[in-house]
Amino acid sequence: MGRFIFLSIVMLLASVGSAQVSVGVYLPDGETLLGPADPNLIHAYRDIMVGTRLVLVVNSDEGGYWAGGLLLTWDNWIVGNLSARGEDSGSPDYSYGESILEAAGEPAYVTEYFDGLMVGFDLLTHYGAIPGKWFVLDYHAAEVGLCYVGLYDYNLSFDIPVETLLFNQVPSRDFDGDTAVDFMDFALLASHWGQQSPSDPGLEAAFDQDGDGAIGMTDLALFSEFWLQRTDCNEPAIDPNTPTL
């Protein structure tokens, strides 16, 4: 669906009103919520490692038509980026069908958006949408730093997000890249214990978590904060409706 057509529909139907929409942020299993860094700042989430994939689920406590988007500035896109699921390249609207959940109704759309300032995805439900989980997208932590993701409700504003998600991304503790922080990573850290990190980025520099030029107790403490955490899941999440034996 072209951006002009998408916005034309929004303008035409803006009088319908707006559902109460929010974003749930989950760990790679798609089931465990990522907690906030401070309970008083519910959309500023606890630190995540570079390389982490998060699952963003757009929810609504009301049904009906809704149009909005999940968008980042281009500067933020360098630090972290969004992807949608199941692009149907044969579809005239190029909608990402696997990112559309049943509660969003038919037809619903997830389409790419980018201009000189923003990049992300436009989201559109049908009148037949019901309260529940409407859309699912994936977030990837690409670089160390802060990343802001805005949830926009186009019925209210095209410029001001109704919710801003803040992710603070720190160096990875998954040194061997197997998606889990475990004994193998601890062994790699221990093998470089007491070494001076090189002036040029290299393998040893990855273990210098605090950037003080040496690998020691502070690096071990920072490593332990992510013990047994995952950056992704090798196995799909278990369907909660599947009976256990």
Secondary structure, 3 states (H helix, E strand, C coil): CCHHHHHHHHHHHHHHCCCCEEEEEECCCCCCECCEEECCEEEEECCEECCCEEEEEEEECCCCCCEEEEEEEHHHHHHEEEECCCECCCCCCCCEHHHECHHHCCCCEEEEEECCCEEEEEEECCCCCCCEEEEEEEEEECCCEEEEEEEEECCCCCCCCCEEEEEEEECCCCCCCCCECCHHHHHHHHHCCCCECCCCCCHHHHHCCCCCCECCHHHHHHHHCCCCCECCCCCCCCCCCCCCC
